[in-house]
Amino acid sequence: MSRRNQFFSSRNPVVSEERYQKSAQSGNLGVDRENTMTVQGAVNKTLILSGILFLTAFVGIYIVQSNPASAMSLMWTGVIGGLVCCLIAMFKPNTASITAPLYAAFEGLALGVISLVYAMYYDAGSWGIVFNAIMLTMLCLVVMLAAYKTGLIKPTEKFRSVVMTATGAIMMIYIVNFGMNMIFGGGIPYLHEGGLIGIGISLVIIVIASLNLILDFDNFETGERVGASKNMEWVSALGLLVTLVWLYLEILRLLAMFSGRD
């Protein structure tokens, strides 16, 4: 199977076969480079989104430090706003140049609040746990990029199928756990608890999240190869940012478990 077909077997919720195929300029691949996706363009968009996320994270931290009572409302505003923007980008990729930056802004607010809570509760306000989580997330990004570029890990059809199936299963577990917490006041045992089982589950989730980075990297290159439209740079950058946010939160949770207070 060709690499293009391997790519199109993806079940990535943000970047999928139909969106790339519909955006490709049939019969004009590589001709109008100003209006087609490039890897460098997607990388630039990722940097822009990351900058927005970090900026609004600091804004969120400042707001909560000034008014602690606003923490929950600000966090949920960020979570819900980010989810809505991500869904719009999924179904309307042509809006990604607007919805992707908005996602980064909303998600930054939520991450700022969450990071502040972890820093205050698990690290006595010293921010060590947050800094370590950021560094470990960046380390995973660099390691996975090196593994992808050297061919150590190849995004084959089977690899994609396994990773996306595992990712889908984890997302379903998150949804069930959230529902159980809302209805019964308690979630799935061991999922977010300390101890060897909880740590083991968290490590598995982190591995799956890291492997999703391989799919994101390949999406960048394949989008350029098939001549996807320029707006798909924003969509691809959004997909990578979603993975990094997920990875950061799971690493933060794991470090909290090691602190003995999760």
N, C-alpha and C positions, 0 to 999 in steps of 0.2 A: 504493500500500500504506500502511496506517495505521501510525502510529508504534508502536503496540502490536505489530503484526505484525513491524515492523522489529526491535524489541527481541527478540522471540521467535525470530528467526533466528540469534541469537547462539550461538556454540559455546564460550563462556567455560566453562572446566572447573569453576569454583567456582559461578558463577551461570548457570543454564541455564533454558530454556523450561519444562521439566517441573517444576522446583522452584518457580518462581514461580506457575505455573498451579495446582499442587497446594496451594500455601499460600494462594492467593487465597480470600476469603470470597465465594463466588458468591451474587449477589443481595443482598449487604449491603455493597457497596463504599462506603466513606466513612461508614458508619453508626457502627460501633464503633471509634472512632479510638484507643482505648486498646489495642486488640489488633491493630491493623494498622500496617504499616510506614509511616514518614514519612522524608522526606529529612533533617530535623533529627536524628531518632533515629539514622539511619545515620551521620551526621556525628559525633554524640556517641560512637557505638561505635568509629568510626575513631580518634578522639582517645584513647579508653581503650586500644585495642590498641597505638597508637603509644607511649603512655606506658609500657605494659608492656614493649614491645620495647626502648625506650631504657634502662629500668631494668635489665633482665636483660643487656643489652649491657655495661653498666658492671660488673655482677656477673661476667660472663664475663672481662672485662679484668682485674678484680681477682684472680680465681682464677688466671689464667695468669701474671700478674706475680708472684704469690706462689709458684706452682709451674709453671714453664715446661713441665715434662714432661707436664702435663695438657692441653696445647693441642689435640693431635689428637683425643684421646678426647672432650674437651668439644665441639669443633667438630662431630664426627660425631654426638654425642648430640643436639646442636641441630638438625642437618640432618635426621637420620632421625626424630627426635621431631616436628619441624615438618611433615615430609612426611606422617607417619601422621595427625596431627591434621587436616591439610588434606584428606586423602583421606576421613577419617571425616565431616568437614563436607560434602564433596561428596555422599556417598551417604546421609548422615543429617542433613539440615539442621536438624532439631529439636534436635540436640545442639550447635549452633553457639555457643550462649551459654557453653558449657564449652570446646569444642574450639578456638574462635577465640582466646580468651585464652591457651590452652595453646600454640597455634601461635605467637602473638606472643612468649611466654616462651621457647620453644625456639629460635625463629629469632633472638631477641635474643642468646642465648648464642653461636650460631654467628657472627652478625655481629660481636659483640664480639671474638671470637678472630680472625676474618678481618681486621677493621679494625686490630687491634693488629699483626698480621703485616705488613700493608701499611705502617703507620706506621713500624715498626721497620726494615723492609727497604728501602722506597722513599723514606723521608723522615727517616731517622736519628732516629726517635722523636719528631719535632716535631709530628706529627699534622696537618700542613698538608694533605697529600693527602686525608686522611679528612674534614677540615672542608670542603675544596673540593668533595668528592664529595657531601656532605650538602647544601651550598648549591646545587649544580647540580641535584640531585634536586628540591629544593624549588622552584627556578626553573622546572624543567620542569612541575611540578605546577601552579604559578600560571599559566604561559603556556597550558597545555592547558585549564585551567579557564576562562580568559578567552576562549580560542578557542571553547570549547563554549558559554559563556553568550552570547557575541555572535553566535553562529551562523556564525562563520568556518569552523568545521569541524562538519559535521552528521553524526551517526551513521546514515546511510542504510543500507539493506539491502546495497547494493554495498560501502559503506565497511566495514561489519562483516565481510562475507564476505572481503574482501581482507586486512584486519588479522588476522582469526582464522586464515586460511589461512597467512599469513606467520608468525604466532606458532606455529602447529602445526609448521611446517617447521623453525623455529629450535629448538623443543623436541626434535624428532627428531634434529637435528644435535647438540644437547647430549648426548643419550643415546648416540648413536653414538660421539661423541668420548670420553665417559666409558668406554664399553666398550673402545675401542681403547687407552686409557690403561691400563686394568686388565689387558688381555690382552697387548698388544704394548709397553707402556711409552711409547707416543707417540700423540698424538691427530691430528686433522685438521690438515693444514698450513695455516698463516696464521691459524687461528681465534683463537688466543690468543697470537699473536706480534706483535712490533713491526714497524716498517716501514710503508710506505704501504698495502699490501694489508691488513695486520692492522688498521691504524687505520681504513681504509675499512669493513671488515667490522664492526668495533665500532660505528662511527657508524650504520651501517644498523640494527644491532640496537637501539641506543639510540632511534632514530626509531620503530621498531616498538613498543618498550616504551612510549614516550611516547604513541603513538596509542592504545594500550590504555587509557590513562587516560580518553580520551573515552568509551569503552564503559563504563567503571566509573561515570563521572558520570551517564551516561544510565540505567544500571541503577538508580541511586539514585532518580531521578525516576520511572521507569516502575514500579518496585516500589511506590511510593506510589500511582501512578495506578491500578494494577490491584487495589489492596487486598490486597497480599501480607501474610502474617502477620508478627507482631512479630519472630519469630526471624530473619526474612530480613534485618533490619537488621544482625545479626551476620554473616550470610553475605555480604552486600554489602560490609560493612566489611572482611571478610577478603579478598574479591576485590581491593579497592583496595590493601590492605596488601601482598598478594602481588606486585602490579604494581610498587609502590614499592620493595620489596626487590630485585626483579629489576633495576629501573632503577638503583638505587644501586650494585649490584654491577658492572653494566656500565660505569657512569661511573667507578667506582673503577679498574676494569681499564684503561679508556681513559687515565686520568691516569697510571697506571703505565707504559703504553706511551710516553707523552710524556716520562716521566722517563728513558727510554732503558735501563731495566733489566728490562723485561718479557721 
